[in-house]
């Protein structure tokens, strides 16, 4: 007795085949077959996609691959919109192909290629997926650039141009490597007007000559609230000589120490003792900027002047600068509005010697440096207090 497959039976076979492939595709596994019949050929290999075909909200840095079991891959291409191929590599055994570069945000990528089973039967590699679309792509900047030489109190600061809600996720993407295993930690400061910010501070001052490599692999990192990290960042820099200013306001002198030896002692006038708002703040300040001619304006104290050789030591308005108007009392009285006044020659000599990150240790005034005084108050905290600012 013979049996011939009629149109109705062939249609049923095609429906069952479609259902089988659909279920497997949802699981990320596709087994291709040919329609049943006297001349049918079954494809005996299995294709697995990561992520699964049709997936959405895929991280652009997630592992992306196609793998075949009991067969080989050939001519595999993952195309971005517009047909641009994504960089990838076929394994030596030709059983897997993996992406070797980050993908873009909010893009649909499409597979193509050929799969061949152990019997020589071929089937297409096909399918697509879409990467996540961030609410906001949050970029950032590192304060110290490549090949820069900085002072021994310089913190590493990363300023994000947007809010980072998941600070732990962001911090896990950050790294600091040093040539001498310097101990340090990340600490999150209150958000600025620009966005979130995190600093890395060594436990003690940096050792001169330390080589530092900073990495921020933030691209593709979920920052929370639908935000994702922007471009990755790196910086490689060096710690210079150790220069520390000892500024005891009661001494009316500003002493400069370099590599453990005193190299200068300048007569100085600090902030007026009787006015707390004019006190030079006690604490470890950090040199952040130097300006040849700096205009200083105060409506409260009614002055508008341009001073020379200004070295910024905080964002609260404190500078070390030349002030010929107070030369007569420098070395004997404190009369400034919070800055450290020096003679023009002394201010120029100090100005020429500074690096970003040099510490200025002010002591003897009644008002301490605090978080309300500017961007860098890292050294006002003990090491134990600083470590508590970490998100991990």
C-alpha positions in Angstrom: 0.0 0.0 0.0 1.4 3.4 -0.9 0.8 6.8 0.4 1.2 10.1 -1.5 1.5 13.4 0.4 -1.2 15.7 -0.9 -1.5 19.5 -0.7 -3.3 19.4 2.7 -0.6 17.2 4.3 2.2 19.4 2.9 0.6 22.5 4.3 0.3 21.0 7.7 4.0 20.1 7.6 5.0 23.6 6.7 2.9 25.0 9.6 4.5 22.6 12.1 8.0 23.6 10.8 7.2 27.3 11.2 6.0 26.8 14.8 9.1 24.8 15.7 11.5 27.4 14.3 9.6 30.3 16.0 9.7 28.7 19.5 13.5 27.9 19.1 14.2 31.5 17.9 12.6 32.9 21.1 15.1 30.9 23.0 18.0 32.2 20.9 18.4 28.9 19.1 17.5 28.3 15.5 17.5 24.8 13.8 16.8 25.1 10.1 15.2 22.3 8.1 13.8 21.8 4.7 10.2 20.9 3.9 9.2 17.2 4.2 9.0 15.3 0.9 10.7 12.6 -1.2 13.6 15.0 -2.1 13.7 17.0 1.2 17.1 17.7 3.0 17.2 18.4 6.7 19.7 21.0 8.0 21.4 19.2 10.9 23.1 22.1 12.6 21.9 24.6 15.3 22.5 28.3 15.3 22.5 30.3 18.6 22.3 34.1 18.7 23.3 36.4 21.5 21.2 38.4 21.9 18.2 36.5 20.6 16.7 37.5 17.3 14.3 40.4 17.6 15.7 41.5 21.0 15.3 45.2 22.0 17.0 47.5 24.5 20.3 45.6 24.1 23.4 47.2 25.7 25.8 48.5 23.0 28.6 46.8 25.0 26.9 43.5 25.6 28.5 40.3 24.2 27.2 39.9 20.6 27.7 36.6 18.8 26.4 33.8 16.6 27.4 30.2 17.3 26.8 27.0 15.3 26.7 23.4 16.7 27.6 20.6 14.3 28.6 22.8 11.4 30.6 25.9 10.2 30.0 29.6 9.6 31.1 31.6 6.6 30.8 35.2 5.4 29.1 36.3 8.6 28.4 40.0 8.7 26.6 42.1 11.3 25.4 45.3 9.6 24.5 48.6 11.1 21.9 50.9 9.6 23.0 52.0 6.2 24.9 48.7 5.6 28.1 49.5 7.5 29.6 46.3 8.7 30.5 45.9 12.4 34.0 44.7 13.2 34.0 41.1 14.3 36.1 37.9 14.2 35.3 34.3 13.1 36.8 31.7 15.4 39.5 29.5 14.0 37.2 26.5 14.1 34.5 28.5 12.2 31.9 27.7 14.8 31.4 31.2 16.3 31.6 34.8 15.2 31.9 37.6 17.8 31.6 41.4 17.6 34.9 43.1 18.5 33.8 46.8 18.9 31.0 48.6 20.8 27.8 49.2 19.0 25.8 52.4 18.8 22.9 53.5 20.8 19.3 53.2 19.4 20.3 51.3 16.2 19.0 48.1 14.6 21.7 45.6 13.5 21.1 42.8 11.0 22.8 39.4 10.6 23.8 37.9 7.3 26.0 35.0 6.3 26.0 31.2 5.6 25.8 28.2 7.9 26.8 24.8 6.6 26.1 21.6 8.6 28.4 18.6 8.7 26.7 17.0 5.7 27.2 20.1 3.5 23.7 21.4 3.6 23.6 25.2 3.7 21.2 27.7 5.5 21.2 31.5 5.8 22.4 33.3 8.9 19.7 36.0 9.5 17.9 38.0 12.1 18.2 41.4 13.8 18.1 43.2 17.2 18.0 46.8 18.4 20.2 48.5 21.0 18.8 50.6 23.8 17.9 54.3 23.4 19.0 56.3 26.4 16.9 59.1 27.9 20.2 61.0 28.0 23.7 60.0 27.0 25.9 61.4 29.9 29.4 62.4 28.9 32.1 63.3 31.3 35.6 64.9 31.6 38.7 64.2 33.6 40.4 67.2 35.1 44.0 66.1 34.4 45.0 65.7 30.8 47.4 63.2 29.1 51.1 63.9 29.8 50.4 66.6 32.4 52.7 66.9 35.4 50.8 67.8 38.6 51.4 68.5 42.2 51.3 66.0 45.1 47.8 67.0 46.4 46.0 66.8 43.0 42.8 64.9 43.2 41.5 63.1 40.1 38.1 64.5 39.3 35.5 63.2 36.9 32.7 65.7 36.2 29.6 64.2 34.5 27.5 66.3 32.2 24.3 65.0 33.7 22.9 63.1 36.7 24.2 59.7 37.7 21.6 58.0 39.8 23.3 54.6 40.0 26.6 55.7 41.4 27.7 52.2 42.1 27.4 51.2 38.5 29.3 54.2 37.4 32.1 53.7 39.9 32.6 50.1 38.9 33.5 51.4 35.4 36.3 53.7 36.9 39.9 52.7 37.5 43.1 54.2 38.7 46.5 52.4 38.2 49.7 53.8 39.7 53.4 52.8 39.2 53.8 52.3 43.0 50.4 50.9 44.2 49.3 54.2 45.7 46.4 53.7 48.1 43.4 55.9 47.3 39.6 55.9 47.0 36.8 57.4 45.0 34.4 59.7 46.7 31.2 61.2 45.4 30.7 64.9 46.1 27.3 66.6 45.9 26.1 67.2 42.4 27.3 70.5 40.8 25.2 72.6 38.5 26.6 70.6 35.6 25.9 67.2 37.0 27.3 64.4 39.2 30.9 64.4 40.1 33.4 61.9 41.7 36.9 62.4 42.9 39.8 60.0 43.6 42.1 61.0 46.3 45.2 59.2 47.6 45.3 58.4 51.3 48.4 60.6 51.7 50.0 63.1 49.3 51.2 61.5 46.0 54.9 60.4 45.9 56.9 62.5 43.4 57.4 60.7 40.1 54.3 58.5 40.4 52.9 57.5 37.0 49.1 57.4 37.0 46.6 55.9 34.5 43.0 56.8 34.8 40.2 54.9 33.0 36.5 55.6 32.8 34.9 52.8 30.7 31.4 54.4 31.0 30.1 53.8 27.5 27.0 51.5 27.7 26.9 51.7 31.5 23.3 52.2 32.8 23.4 55.3 35.1 19.8 54.9 36.2 16.7 56.9 35.4 17.1 55.8 31.7 20.5 57.5 31.4 23.6 55.7 30.0 27.3 56.5 29.9 28.8 58.5 27.1 32.3 58.1 25.6 35.0 56.3 27.4 37.8 58.4 28.9 41.5 57.8 29.7 44.3 59.9 31.0 48.0 59.2 31.7 49.9 61.7 33.8 52.8 62.1 36.2 53.2 63.5 39.7 56.0 66.2 39.8 58.3 67.4 42.5 56.8 67.8 46.0 56.1 71.5 46.7 54.1 72.4 49.8 53.2 75.9 51.1 53.2 76.3 54.8 50.9 79.3 55.5 50.5 80.0 59.3 48.4 83.2 59.3 49.8 84.1 62.7 53.4 84.2 61.4 52.7 86.7 58.6 55.0 84.6 56.5 54.4 82.2 53.6 57.0 79.4 53.5 57.6 77.3 50.4 59.0 73.7 50.9 60.3 71.8 48.0 61.2 68.1 48.3 61.5 68.5 52.0 63.7 71.6 52.0 62.7 75.2 52.5 63.3 77.2 49.4 61.5 80.5 50.2 59.9 82.5 53.0 57.8 85.4 51.8 56.4 88.2 54.0 52.6 88.0 53.7 49.4 89.5 54.7 46.4 87.1 55.2 42.7 87.7 55.7 41.6 90.2 58.3 41.4 88.4 61.6 38.5 90.4 63.1 36.1 89.6 60.2 35.3 85.9 59.8 34.1 86.5 56.3 37.6 87.8 55.5 39.6 85.1 57.2 41.9 83.0 55.1 40.3 79.5 55.6 42.4 77.0 57.6 42.9 73.7 55.9 44.6 72.1 52.9 43.9 74.1 49.8 44.9 73.0 46.3 46.3 75.1 43.5 43.9 74.9 40.5 44.8 77.8 38.3 47.2 80.7 37.7 46.3 84.0 36.0 48.7 86.7 35.0 46.2 89.5 35.5 43.1 88.8 37.5 40.2 91.2 37.9 38.7 91.0 41.4 35.3 92.6 42.2 33.4 92.8 45.5 30.2 94.8 45.8 30.1 94.1 49.5 33.6 95.5 50.2 33.4 98.0 47.3 36.5 97.1 45.3 37.2 96.5 41.6 40.9 95.9 41.0 43.2 93.9 38.7 46.0 92.0 40.5 49.1 90.4 39.1 50.4 86.9 39.4 47.3 85.3 40.9 47.3 81.7 41.9 43.9 80.3 42.7 43.8 78.0 45.7 40.0 77.6 46.0 36.8 78.6 44.2 35.7 80.7 47.2 37.8 83.6 45.9 41.0 82.8 47.7 44.2 83.5 45.7 47.9 84.0 46.4 48.7 87.2 44.5 50.7 90.4 44.3 49.2 93.4 46.1 51.5 96.5 46.2 48.9 98.3 48.3 49.6 96.1 51.4 53.4 95.8 51.0 53.9 98.0 54.0 52.1 95.6 56.3 53.1 92.3 54.7 55.1 90.4 57.3 53.4 92.2 60.2 49.6 92.4 59.9 46.7 90.6 58.2 44.4 93.0 56.3 43.3 91.2 53.1 39.8 90.0 52.2 40.9 86.4 52.4 43.7 86.2 49.9 47.4 85.8 50.6 49.0 89.1 49.7 52.7 89.2 48.6 55.0 91.7 47.1 55.0 91.8 43.3 58.5 90.2 43.1 57.6 87.5 45.6 54.2 86.8 44.0 55.9 86.4 40.6 58.5 84.0 42.0 55.9 81.8 43.6 53.7 82.0 40.5 56.5 80.7 38.3 57.0 77.7 40.6 53.5 76.3 40.9 51.9 73.2 39.4 48.2 72.3 39.4 47.6 70.2 42.5 50.3 71.8 44.8 49.0 71.9 48.4 48.7 75.1 50.4 48.4 74.3 54.0 46.8 77.2 55.8 46.8 77.1 59.6 46.0 79.5 62.5 42.8 81.1 61.4 39.5 80.6 63.2 37.4 79.6 60.1 38.0 76.1 58.6 37.9 75.3 54.9 34.8 73.3 54.2 32.5 72.0 51.4 30.9 75.4 51.1 34.2 77.0 50.0 34.5 75.5 46.5 35.1 72.4 44.3 38.1 70.8 46.0 37.8 70.3 49.7 38.9 66.6 49.6 41.8 67.1 52.0 39.6 68.6 54.7 38.3 65.1 55.4 40.1 62.4 57.3 40.9 59.2 55.3 38.0 57.4 57.2 35.6 60.1 56.3 36.7 60.2 52.7 36.2 56.4 52.3 32.6 56.8 53.3 31.9 58.8 50.2 32.5 55.8 48.0 29.4 54.2 46.4 30.9 50.7 46.7 
